[in-house]
Amino acid sequence: MSSQDRTSSRRGGKAKVLAVAAAGALLLTGCSEQVQRGWLPNENRDTTNHTGMIQDLWVNSWIAALLIGLLTWGLIIWCMVAYRRRKDDTGYPRQLSYNLPLEIFYTAVPLMLILTLFGFSNDTERSINTPIENSDLVVDVRGKQWSWDFNYTWKGEEKYFAGVQAQLDGTEGVEGELPTLYLPVNHSVEFQLNSRDVIHSFWIPAFLQKLDMIPGKTNHIWLTPQVEGTFDGKCAELCGEYHSEMLFNVKVVSEAEFEAHLATLEDGHIGEEYDREPGTVNSSANTSHGEGE
């Protein structure tokens, strides 16, 4: 064997080793928790009573899409190889005007897939949007440029927190100075979402749900936090110059800690009297909506 052949052989061996290593790394990555939850922002599957079903819908939809994509690409490549033009071929290959079984197949199968995906999506959405009757806690969340007000109704007691934006200079807000929403773990919560001025969007990424806050409407989210911890919240709708600073914290705590926090807040609710147009914004009939992400 010549030196050139030996060098080529060694290079081929290295390439095979690298290919095997890359495939192994890909498989190992697929076992990580982040991949298993489809890179969603919830670290715990059961952060709320809805996150598990949302995660399942998301991950399974991607798995189905990848499998169908691999099958489709495989068939395309197979056709390119199996029916490629050979050296000795002359003229045009035999032409077919139609193939009825094949046309029925590639019409029926995609239709079946779409109906299946629609069924799972519809079941998940209906479950998420089902109101929780007599929720333990009602939080009237009022978005404003560029902060948040939280009105709590808990066991017949009314308390409120009026948020003041920590920074208004384009720099990142200090976490300890941001408005903080407190929620009791394992207690059902109804969020009543209102806007004081323009369209905002209430989003707690770890909860996998967000919903617009539209002047003139009260939208609703119902859920039950199931894991204690501190989570990030933000406005997900471009609402003006300092939209990027419209952040808040969410603390899911024990019932005792939640009640201790309520004791530090002012009595009553801070309502539409602080809206940009009192008597106009949020004065129309309430409409219930829900949205899962």
VENBEL-V421500 format. One record per residue. N is the residue number from 1. RES is the residue in one letter. PHI is phi in radians with two decimals (none if undefined). OMEGA is omega in whole degrees, -180 to 180 (999 if undefined). D_CENTER is the distance of its C-alpha to the mean C-alpha in Angstrom with 2 decimals. Layout:
# VENBEL-V421500
n->N res->RES phi->PHI omega->OMEGA d_center->D_CENTER
n->N res->RES phi->PHI omega->OMEGA d_center->D_CENTER
This chain:
# VENBEL-V421500
n->1 res->M phi->none omega->-180 d_center->59.33
n->2 res->S phi->-1.29 omega->179 d_center->59.27
n->3 res->S phi->-1.08 omega->180 d_center->57.37
n->4 res->Q phi->-1.15 omega->179 d_center->55.20
n->5 res->D phi->-1.15 omega->179 d_center->54.28
n->6 res->R phi->-1.11 omega->179 d_center->53.59
n->7 res->T phi->-1.08 omega->179 d_center->51.30
n->8 res->S phi->-1.09 omega->180 d_center->49.44
n->9 res->S phi->-1.13 omega->179 d_center->49.16
n->10 res->R phi->-1.10 omega->179 d_center->47.79
n->11 res->R phi->-1.09 omega->178 d_center->45.19
n->12 res->G phi->-1.10 omega->179 d_center->44.18
n->13 res->G phi->-1.14 omega->178 d_center->43.92
n->14 res->K phi->-1.09 omega->-180 d_center->41.73
n->15 res->A phi->-1.11 omega->179 d_center->39.43
n->16 res->K phi->-1.14 omega->179 d_center->39.12
n->17 res->V phi->-1.06 omega->179 d_center->38.43
n->18 res->L phi->-1.10 omega->179 d_center->35.70
n->19 res->A phi->-1.12 omega->178 d_center->34.14
n->20 res->V phi->-1.11 omega->180 d_center->34.25
n->21 res->A phi->-1.09 omega->179 d_center->32.84
n->22 res->A phi->-1.12 omega->179 d_center->29.93
n->23 res->A phi->-1.11 omega->179 d_center->29.21
n->24 res->G phi->-1.12 omega->179 d_center->29.50
n->25 res->A phi->-1.09 omega->179 d_center->27.13
n->26 res->L phi->-1.10 omega->179 d_center->24.53
n->27 res->L phi->-1.12 omega->179 d_center->25.05
n->28 res->L phi->-1.13 omega->178 d_center->24.88
n->29 res->T phi->-1.08 omega->-180 d_center->21.62
n->30 res->G phi->-1.11 omega->180 d_center->20.21
n->31 res->C phi->-1.53 omega->-177 d_center->21.21
n->32 res->S phi->-1.22 omega->-179 d_center->19.22
n->33 res->E phi->-1.08 omega->-179 d_center->16.57
n->34 res->Q phi->-1.08 omega->180 d_center->14.10
n->35 res->V phi->-1.22 omega->-178 d_center->14.81
n->36 res->Q phi->-1.08 omega->178 d_center->14.89
n->37 res->R phi->-1.71 omega->175 d_center->11.28
n->38 res->G phi->1.18 omega->-180 d_center->10.46
n->39 res->W phi->1.04 omega->176 d_center->9.95
n->40 res->L phi->-1.28 omega->-173 d_center->6.68
n->41 res->P phi->-1.39 omega->177 d_center->7.43
n->42 res->N phi->-1.49 omega->179 d_center->8.83
n->43 res->E phi->-1.45 omega->-179 d_center->12.49
n->44 res->N phi->-2.10 omega->-178 d_center->13.60
n->45 res->R phi->-1.05 omega->-174 d_center->12.81
n->46 res->D phi->-1.89 omega->178 d_center->14.18
n->47 res->T phi->-0.96 omega->171 d_center->12.87
n->48 res->T phi->-2.28 omega->178 d_center->12.93
n->49 res->N phi->-1.25 omega->-179 d_center->14.48
n->50 res->H phi->-1.89 omega->-171 d_center->11.32
n->51 res->T phi->-1.10 omega->-179 d_center->9.20
n->52 res->G phi->-1.09 omega->-178 d_center->11.81
n->53 res->M phi->-1.23 omega->177 d_center->11.78
n->54 res->I phi->-1.15 omega->179 d_center->8.09
n->55 res->Q phi->-1.09 omega->180 d_center->8.64
n->56 res->D phi->-1.07 omega->180 d_center->11.95
n->57 res->L phi->-1.08 omega->-178 d_center->11.06
n->58 res->W phi->-1.11 omega->-176 d_center->8.86
n->59 res->V phi->-1.15 omega->-179 d_center->11.64
n->60 res->N phi->-1.14 omega->177 d_center->14.48
n->61 res->S phi->-1.13 omega->179 d_center->13.67
n->62 res->W phi->-1.19 omega->178 d_center->13.86
n->63 res->I phi->-1.07 omega->179 d_center->16.97
n->64 res->A phi->-1.06 omega->-180 d_center->18.54
n->65 res->A phi->-1.11 omega->180 d_center->17.98
n->66 res->L phi->-1.17 omega->179 d_center->19.52
n->67 res->L phi->-1.11 omega->179 d_center->22.38
n->68 res->I phi->-1.13 omega->178 d_center->23.17
n->69 res->G phi->-1.10 omega->179 d_center->23.08
n->70 res->L phi->-1.11 omega->178 d_center->25.44
n->71 res->L phi->-1.08 omega->-179 d_center->27.69
n->72 res->T phi->-1.11 omega->179 d_center->27.89
n->73 res->W phi->-1.11 omega->178 d_center->28.70
n->74 res->G phi->-1.08 omega->179 d_center->31.13
n->75 res->L phi->-1.15 omega->179 d_center->32.95
n->76 res->I phi->-1.08 omega->-179 d_center->33.16
n->77 res->I phi->-1.14 omega->179 d_center->34.66
n->78 res->W phi->-1.06 omega->178 d_center->36.96
n->79 res->C phi->-1.10 omega->180 d_center->38.27
n->80 res->M phi->-1.10 omega->-178 d_center->38.87
n->81 res->V phi->-1.42 omega->-174 d_center->40.90
n->82 res->A phi->-1.19 omega->-175 d_center->42.66
n->83 res->Y phi->-1.97 omega->178 d_center->43.71
n->84 res->R phi->-1.21 omega->180 d_center->44.38
n->85 res->R phi->-1.34 omega->179 d_center->47.73
n->86 res->R phi->-1.53 omega->-179 d_center->50.47
n->87 res->K phi->-1.05 omega->-173 d_center->53.42
n->88 res->D phi->-1.53 omega->-179 d_center->55.95
n->89 res->D phi->-1.25 omega->177 d_center->53.97
n->90 res->T phi->-2.29 omega->179 d_center->55.68
n->91 res->G phi->1.21 omega->-179 d_center->54.78
n->92 res->Y phi->-1.65 omega->175 d_center->51.64
n->93 res->P phi->-1.20 omega->-179 d_center->50.07
n->94 res->R phi->-1.03 omega->-177 d_center->50.55
n->95 res->Q phi->-1.67 omega->178 d_center->48.49
n->96 res->L phi->-2.02 omega->-179 d_center->46.65
n->97 res->S phi->-1.35 omega->179 d_center->45.90
n->98 res->Y phi->-2.88 omega->175 d_center->43.36
n->99 res->N phi->-2.42 omega->-171 d_center->42.35
n->100 res->L phi->-1.02 omega->179 d_center->41.57
n->101 res->P phi->-1.02 omega->-180 d_center->40.11
n->102 res->L phi->-1.16 omega->-180 d_center->37.79
n->103 res->E phi->-1.17 omega->176 d_center->36.66
n->104 res->I phi->-1.11 omega->-179 d_center->36.02
n->105 res->F phi->-1.07 omega->-175 d_center->34.03
n->106 res->Y phi->-1.41 omega->168 d_center->31.69
n->107 res->T phi->-1.69 omega->-175 d_center->31.22
n->108 res->A phi->-1.26 omega->-176 d_center->30.77
n->109 res->V phi->-1.12 omega->177 d_center->28.42
n->110 res->P phi->-1.05 omega->178 d_center->25.68
n->111 res->L phi->-1.09 omega->179 d_center->26.12
n->112 res->M phi->-1.12 omega->180 d_center->25.75
n->113 res->L phi->-1.12 omega->-180 d_center->22.54
n->114 res->I phi->-1.12 omega->-180 d_center->21.01
n->115 res->L phi->-1.14 omega->178 d_center->22.23
n->116 res->T phi->-1.13 omega->179 d_center->20.89
n->117 res->L phi->-1.09 omega->178 d_center->17.32
n->118 res->F phi->-1.07 omega->-179 d_center->17.75
n->119 res->G phi->-1.07 omega->180 d_center->19.13
n->120 res->F phi->-1.14 omega->-180 d_center->16.37
n->121 res->S phi->-1.11 omega->-179 d_center->13.69
n->122 res->N phi->-1.13 omega->179 d_center->16.13
n->123 res->D phi->-1.07 omega->-180 d_center->16.84
n->124 res->T phi->-1.14 omega->-179 d_center->13.31
n->125 res->E phi->-1.11 omega->180 d_center->12.85
n->126 res->R phi->-1.10 omega->179 d_center->16.37
n->127 res->S phi->-1.15 omega->-179 d_center->15.94
n->128 res->I phi->-1.15 omega->-174 d_center->13.02
n->129 res->N phi->-1.56 omega->178 d_center->15.08
n->130 res->T phi->-1.25 omega->-179 d_center->18.34
n->131 res->P phi->-1.06 omega->172 d_center->19.91
n->132 res->I phi->-1.61 omega->-178 d_center->21.10
n->133 res->E phi->-1.17 omega->177 d_center->24.75
n->134 res->N phi->0.93 omega->178 d_center->26.38
n->135 res->S phi->-1.00 omega->-179 d_center->23.46
n->136 res->D phi->-1.08 omega->-178 d_center->24.92
n->137 res->L phi->-2.26 omega->173 d_center->23.42
n->138 res->V phi->-2.03 omega->178 d_center->22.77
n->139 res->V phi->-2.07 omega->174 d_center->21.27
n->140 res->D phi->-1.50 omega->-178 d_center->22.07
n->141 res->V phi->-1.68 omega->-180 d_center->19.78
n->142 res->R phi->-2.08 omega->178 d_center->21.49
n->143 res->G phi->-1.44 omega->-180 d_center->20.06
n->144 res->K phi->-2.58 omega->178 d_center->22.88
n->145 res->Q phi->-1.27 omega->-2 d_center->23.69
n->146 res->W phi->-2.33 omega->-179 d_center->22.55
n->147 res->S phi->-2.77 omega->-173 d_center->21.93
n->148 res->W phi->-2.47 omega->169 d_center->21.16
n->149 res->D phi->-2.00 omega->180 d_center->23.46
n->150 res->F phi->-2.14 omega->174 d_center->22.80
n->151 res->N phi->-1.83 omega->-178 d_center->25.19
n->152 res->Y phi->-1.81 omega->168 d_center->25.40
n->153 res->T phi->-2.15 omega->-173 d_center->27.25
n->154 res->W phi->-2.41 omega->179 d_center->28.05
n->155 res->K phi->0.92 omega->178 d_center->31.02
n->156 res->G phi->1.39 omega->-179 d_center->32.70
n->157 res->E phi->-1.74 omega->180 d_center->32.45
n->158 res->E phi->-2.00 omega->179 d_center->30.98
n->159 res->K phi->-2.39 omega->178 d_center->29.89
n->160 res->Y phi->-2.51 omega->172 d_center->28.14
n->161 res->F phi->-2.22 omega->178 d_center->26.83
n->162 res->A phi->-1.84 omega->-175 d_center->27.30
n->163 res->G phi->-1.44 omega->173 d_center->25.32
n->164 res->V phi->-2.15 omega->-177 d_center->27.11
n->165 res->Q phi->-1.07 omega->-176 d_center->25.38
n->166 res->A phi->-1.20 omega->-178 d_center->26.51
n->167 res->Q phi->-2.31 omega->172 d_center->26.99
n->168 res->L phi->-2.41 omega->-179 d_center->27.61
n->169 res->D phi->-2.25 omega->178 d_center->28.83
n->170 res->G phi->1.51 omega->178 d_center->25.82
n->171 res->T phi->-1.56 omega->-177 d_center->25.71
n->172 res->E phi->-1.16 omega->-179 d_center->22.91
n->173 res->G phi->-1.19 omega->177 d_center->23.09
n->174 res->V phi->-1.39 omega->-172 d_center->24.65
n->175 res->E phi->-0.97 omega->-178 d_center->22.32
n->176 res->G phi->-1.18 omega->-178 d_center->25.21
n->177 res->E phi->-1.80 omega->-180 d_center->25.92
n->178 res->L phi->-1.35 omega->173 d_center->22.52
n->179 res->P phi->-1.00 omega->-178 d_center->22.08
n->180 res->T phi->-2.17 omega->177 d_center->21.04
n->181 res->L phi->-1.68 omega->179 d_center->19.60
n->182 res->Y phi->-1.74 omega->179 d_center->21.15
n->183 res->L phi->-2.34 omega->177 d_center->20.04
n->184 res->P phi->-1.46 omega->-178 d_center->22.22
n->185 res->V phi->-1.18 omega->177 d_center->20.94
n->186 res->N phi->1.09 omega->174 d_center->21.27
n->187 res->H phi->-2.13 omega->-179 d_center->21.98
n->188 res->S phi->-1.17 omega->-177 d_center->20.28
n->189 res->V phi->-2.25 omega->170 d_center->18.95
n->190 res->E phi->-1.96 omega->174 d_center->18.92
n->191 res->F phi->-1.64 omega->173 d_center->17.40
n->192 res->Q phi->-1.80 omega->-169 d_center->19.53
n->193 res->L phi->-1.77 omega->-179 d_center->18.02
n->194 res->N phi->-2.29 omega->176 d_center->20.77
n->195 res->S phi->-2.08 omega->178 d_center->21.61
n->196 res->R phi->-1.57 omega->-174 d_center->25.00
n->197 res->D phi->-2.58 omega->-177 d_center->25.29
n->198 res->V phi->-2.01 omega->179 d_center->22.80
n->199 res->I phi->-1.25 omega->173 d_center->19.34
n->200 res->H phi->-2.07 omega->176 d_center->16.72
n->201 res->S phi->-2.53 omega->-177 d_center->13.06
n->202 res->F phi->-1.54 omega->-175 d_center->12.17
n->203 res->W phi->-2.47 omega->169 d_center->9.07
n->204 res->I phi->-1.99 omega->-172 d_center->9.07
n->205 res->P phi->-0.89 omega->-178 d_center->6.44
n->206 res->A phi->-1.15 omega->179 d_center->8.08
n->207 res->F phi->-1.53 omega->178 d_center->7.82
n->208 res->L phi->1.06 omega->176 d_center->4.15
n->209 res->Q phi->-2.41 omega->172 d_center->5.88
n->210 res->K phi->-2.61 omega->-176 d_center->7.57
n->211 res->L phi->-2.71 omega->-180 d_center->10.86
n->212 res->D phi->-1.19 omega->174 d_center->13.76
n->213 res->M phi->-1.99 omega->-170 d_center->16.95
n->214 res->I phi->-1.95 omega->176 d_center->19.81
n->215 res->P phi->-0.95 omega->-180 d_center->23.47
n->216 res->G phi->1.66 omega->179 d_center->25.41
n->217 res->K phi->-2.34 omega->169 d_center->22.73
n->218 res->T phi->-2.03 omega->177 d_center->21.32
n->219 res->N phi->-1.64 omega->-172 d_center->17.86
n->220 res->H phi->-2.29 omega->168 d_center->16.82
n->221 res->I phi->-2.25 omega->175 d_center->14.14
n->222 res->W phi->-2.04 omega->177 d_center->15.68
n->223 res->L phi->-2.83 omega->177 d_center->14.69
n->224 res->T phi->-2.25 omega->176 d_center->16.66
n->225 res->P phi->-1.14 omega->-175 d_center->15.95
n->226 res->Q phi->-2.13 omega->-179 d_center->17.49
n->227 res->V phi->-2.30 omega->177 d_center->17.61
n->228 res->E phi->-1.27 omega->179 d_center->19.63
n->229 res->G phi->2.72 omega->178 d_center->18.69
n->230 res->T phi->-1.94 omega->-176 d_center->17.74
n->231 res->F phi->-2.23 omega->178 d_center->14.24
n->232 res->D phi->-1.51 omega->173 d_center->13.39
n->233 res->G phi->-2.32 omega->-178 d_center->12.63
n->234 res->K phi->-2.79 omega->170 d_center->12.99
n->235 res->C phi->-1.49 omega->-177 d_center->13.65
n->236 res->A phi->-1.87 omega->180 d_center->11.32
n->237 res->E phi->-2.25 omega->179 d_center->14.30
n->238 res->L phi->-1.02 omega->-170 d_center->17.40
n->239 res->C phi->-2.16 omega->178 d_center->19.91
n->240 res->G phi->2.44 omega->-171 d_center->22.93
n->241 res->E phi->-1.02 omega->-175 d_center->24.67
n->242 res->Y phi->-1.88 omega->179 d_center->23.07
n->243 res->H phi->-0.93 omega->-176 d_center->19.45
n->244 res->S phi->-1.13 omega->180 d_center->18.48
n->245 res->E phi->-1.71 omega->-179 d_center->20.26
n->246 res->M phi->-1.47 omega->-175 d_center->18.58
n->247 res->L phi->-1.94 omega->173 d_center->17.10
n->248 res->F phi->-2.70 omega->176 d_center->17.49
n->249 res->N phi->-1.79 omega->174 d_center->17.54
n->250 res->V phi->-2.17 omega->177 d_center->16.60
n->251 res->K phi->-2.01 omega->174 d_center->19.19
n->252 res->V phi->-1.69 omega->-171 d_center->19.07
n->253 res->V phi->-2.28 omega->177 d_center->22.76
n->254 res->S phi->-1.20 omega->-180 d_center->25.55
n->255 res->E phi->-1.05 omega->-179 d_center->27.14
n->256 res->A phi->-1.12 omega->179 d_center->30.20
n->257 res->E phi->-1.17 omega->178 d_center->28.41
n->258 res->F phi->-1.11 omega->-180 d_center->26.43
n->259 res->E phi->-1.16 omega->177 d_center->29.76
n->260 res->A phi->-1.13 omega->177 d_center->31.42
n->261 res->H phi->-1.17 omega->179 d_center->28.91
n->262 res->L phi->-1.01 omega->-179 d_center->29.49
n->263 res->A phi->-1.12 omega->-179 d_center->33.19
n->264 res->T phi->-1.56 omega->-176 d_center->32.83
n->265 res->L phi->-1.64 omega->178 d_center->31.33
n->266 res->E phi->-1.29 omega->178 d_center->33.34
n->267 res->D phi->-1.32 omega->176 d_center->34.26
n->268 res->G phi->1.57 omega->179 d_center->33.11
n->269 res->H phi->-2.14 omega->174 d_center->30.32
n->270 res->I phi->-1.79 omega->-166 d_center->29.94
n->271 res->G phi->-1.80 omega->-171 d_center->29.37
n->272 res->E phi->-1.35 omega->177 d_center->29.75
n->273 res->E phi->-1.12 omega->178 d_center->32.98
n->274 res->Y phi->-1.81 omega->175 d_center->31.05
n->275 res->D phi->-1.20 omega->-179 d_center->29.22
n->276 res->R phi->-1.11 omega->177 d_center->30.36
n->277 res->E phi->-2.22 omega->-179 d_center->32.22
n->278 res->P phi->-0.95 omega->180 d_center->33.17
n->279 res->G phi->1.53 omega->179 d_center->33.98
n->280 res->T phi->-2.01 omega->179 d_center->31.98
n->281 res->V phi->-1.17 omega->179 d_center->28.34
n->282 res->N phi->1.16 omega->-179 d_center->26.70
n->283 res->S phi->-1.67 omega->-179 d_center->30.04
n->284 res->S phi->-1.39 omega->-178 d_center->29.17
n->285 res->A phi->-1.05 omega->180 d_center->28.34
n->286 res->N phi->-1.18 omega->177 d_center->25.07
n->287 res->T phi->-2.28 omega->-179 d_center->22.51
n->288 res->S phi->-1.55 omega->177 d_center->19.87
n->289 res->H phi->-2.45 omega->174 d_center->16.48
n->290 res->G phi->-2.58 omega->-179 d_center->13.11
n->291 res->E phi->-2.64 omega->176 d_center->9.71
n->292 res->G phi->-1.86 omega->177 d_center->6.82
n->293 res->E phi->-2.23 omega->999 d_center->3.05
